[in-house]
Amino acid sequence: MTEIQLWTTVFIVLTFGLYIGIAWRSRVKETSGFYVAGHGIPTVANGAAVAADWMSAASFISMAGLVAFLGSDGSVYLMGWTGGFVLLALLLAPYLRKWGKFTVPEFVGDRYSELVRTLAAAAAVMISFTYIVGQMNGGGIVFSRFLNLDLTGGVLVAAAIIFIYSVLGGMKGITWTQVAQYTVLIIAYLIPAAAIAQQFTGLPIPQVTFGQILGELNALSAQLGLNEYTEAFSERPMIDVFLVTLALMLGTAGLPHVIIRFYTTKTVRGARYSAFWALFFIALLYTTAPAVGAFTKFNLLSGVEGTSVANLPNWIENWAATGLVSVADGASTITSVSNNPADGADLTVNNDILVLATPEIAGLPAPIVGLVAAGGMAAAMSTAAGLLLVISSAVSHDFYFRRVKKSASDGERLLVGRLAMTAAVVVAVIAGINPPAFVAEVVAFAFGLAAASFFPVLVLGIFWKRCNATGAAAGIVAGLTLTITYMIYTLDVFGTEAHDHILGVSPEGIGAIGALVNFVVAIVVSKATAPPPAHLSALVESIRYPSVRGEEESERSPQA
């Protein structure tokens, strides 16, 4: 066992032991504790849990790599994901917390109809499954490099750990586990970033110092056949940059696994303050990611430019064993670098390894490498657990309890939910071993689906009393149909042939158009059909405005 593998094993064993210990101590037997943690999570802790739930393997493992190779065009992920959280905090979270209960489809069912609830539950499962595929793949990448496993074995180990503590603790266990995971992942992200900034600039503040190397980085990128780091719209047309940013924003505000986090606070005010703390915790990583991308890309390119294949740095050989780094057959000297094997460059580096490889590329000590690996696993597991809970609640609460057996006991519903988690893990493992794109791109597809389905129906349900069940159902079906069809058309999935983007719109950006279609169809159909019953208008009024007796009455515990 190498020194790096030893330290990685130490950090992963310690952190995994902590997570499973928390889950065991927080295990629950009632549905309220399993799905919304009994509405008892303190504000700051919930903010940290939201941030951990939010900052998945896409944020920790893949985003800086995408920024490194996309340059300024990679800012779509930073702007879209951060801006979307502001929309969620302002437009949806406080109102949904005031309404209460367990799941997002449950609000949709009460606001519209059981049919719309079923459609929303199906959309929640679809979105969560797409999202979790990226987390499984991210976990597999960590294990495949640092614990001498192949990608399949790494995905299986990650899935087993995620499954154990998700099933044990439900929302209560997941929440406190995510507080610990946020602590681990943010320390693991900031320490190497600060160390590299100190190496380059003498000042360990990467967020404000990485600009000093951009001129040299642009020149290096051009020499090795890459677009300049600061060049705008070099990788994506302007229309797609706009649409991807918008899709990520709307999708963020409609993600069911993030929205349910605001059901766990004690009060509506607590939900608002949770959003503030979550934005603060998220900003610590998101303001650092561009610096990590720039510093690591500079170290990578300067370390291989003009180097003979026989004298390449050790980290390339280490990562080549995973299949995520490769040297072209017949290459003798590195004169070109790419993140796409189809480009035929001398050296191909997968986006998803850059953050995990950052300490090795920079020559940092082995304990830092192990810490980063533990941080990557914390990011993947924290989000995957929340997604599994959404799938569990949709199947057990919105399908089984509401549509199959309304007399089901708490124990029976928990059993069905845990069985749903098991099935979701098995399917996600299969897809995570061979995902259709980089981790962050797979996650972006989930955001597009959320934008095209949940965001319009939730916004209209809260702010437009005239929207009825027929309009909401038609909007969800129309938005999802367009988005899914276009994604399948442009991606190599289900054995289909990938086609060129229409008008430059990528599959990551189609969700914005799907959301527009959803809004238009829902409004037109609602106007053309009978208005909703009067009691639904009263429901909307009760959500949007304080009750006479104040917050205490409006935040009473939900009825199962």
Steps between C-alpha positions, in 0.01 A plus 500: 500500500640839401513795738215668311282190523580469871392856578195468276396185683549669838289804411225302331474247784486779760243707313286200401503383860382845608218505242370153584527571873288813461246312290476222760448743788239689296304197375123547499187289508232755405429660160530858630855437616586303186377758248524845668711433813203586720530870398772535764822598319668827618547773240880503463519120498230485234693758294810279513291194412341684206846599379624141524186372329555762234875467445509157348776317319426739215603801709794341680643260244393620157418871494855634532608257229231630267599857579863411432428370150199719410663816634261790546221297339513273805358788703154381394521243779606758757237756401219254438532296815558798729235723342248219514542473872401866534182425302427204726549706815279786379225330298441156644669388823315718759158436344546124477626488860196698614279241334695213662452124456755258357569525125487739206253276307275516807472878464429456130229244581330725756526804273382329180389134504610142563582461130742793513647359822572172321661681206710705741608190693603332174697812405667504844615140456627573148691813606648339808608190311675707231672703771611200702670339200757782511559446872561128458745568219678764708536260793630233265768737369627565854529133590636391164802727539575501869403151617628302202155400375360513150212738431239227547637402840524864607137567409387188690685600819368858486145374442519262797609773742238747375226239527587400857474840663210620282286203600596520868436863577256642246490881481607544861811285462575637153476860623751463782722284281497775237612758755807282562545442127490872424771556759717232341448606139557873552822441699617257231427755227645812662827365642661393169360809326663725759826302484523532122417872513784540750737317262413723206440841656624494857148572623275208606176657378422327168178692434687828447844388379438264207469794261879543517559185291229540235726663240752213517216245509349642181836472323555143619149399394556635149832317466337168590202534266244624755287813499615783725369476855351850495355488147119531507269276292788289373342169604131591497300743283355800682141371480601173666689679778180693574274193483724276710528770767123547502430125505733453797339792684143380447598141563667594828182666621302190406720223639288287733792374711604858581147632555416233758795621708296809586225280643738396777530841670301594806342815350447689175751756621741213553453398136595850386808515722599149391511632144731783611740264677490255210599776255789596727624141527459443125687822418810374680539227237353675197729801528797263528418272203619741224833539681540123539424458129753764396783397734461129428480547124814716511685236703379227264597677177832636623594155631441319168573758230777371276568210737592161358257220576772315691545794740139589575410581865411207727139613545428421134608139545297476821181625337557314173423178690140623542456562127425869562839622372659366184797565274446455127660198337817599317539833683858574598467860625193678639408779259120498546260442791124446504214379721333322206645171370349572158736797454799269454726707727828363631365512856132460593391596853145440623338808657389302801849428633638853521390585854586155635838516326571862601723414801699245296543738207617775737732266691317540834561243777312168513270594794353782288435254217316270741299789643386607152391143424292495821351837403401369158325205658325727750365712213378200302341329799330805649299571186436135415341445841258789451409374154433150631268650758304682227462175307397321818239760596358521146455122478381428854305817580376635167450171314450220753325686782293734284419279202534137612431455871376798699473285814875422499664539841811704569709185513366373170563832327855514635560147372375593153719812506809304591429242230469787251840627614648156441361478147619855422853421617520188283387682185716808574808281544448345157463843337779656711756254366447630146341848516411693181724801581727662760365509855402869493331460161295202617390705801412790267258269317317445830474877545351531152235243588420685824474832313261351244275334758501631858592867479204620288239295685626616840526869409155502337356303790617760751460826307211441255174378650343447155737215409304175514578129502445454127741780416764379747484142370520614137793729580701227674442250220585753225814634671638159589420347162691772313797488738536122515455459125770756423742351753461153349535648150830675577657242734628149449257327740289185471711403199374796298719703268602844628394786269630854461353774716212691342576875475794445736279397795669233712313231698603687818316811376179347362340504846459878476292461184311213663415729793371767262284242322369380838405856603327578169306172483393519865375858463319443168332177614404648838341800326311270262357278776299549818668687788607303808259463795470780754669299775818485293505879472476508878791257519713732286404796717597311816844419357580847371382709796545468878204357692319702764658306781844529345774256433411261780178391333635505144789275593316231688629149447373336180252219491626185336 
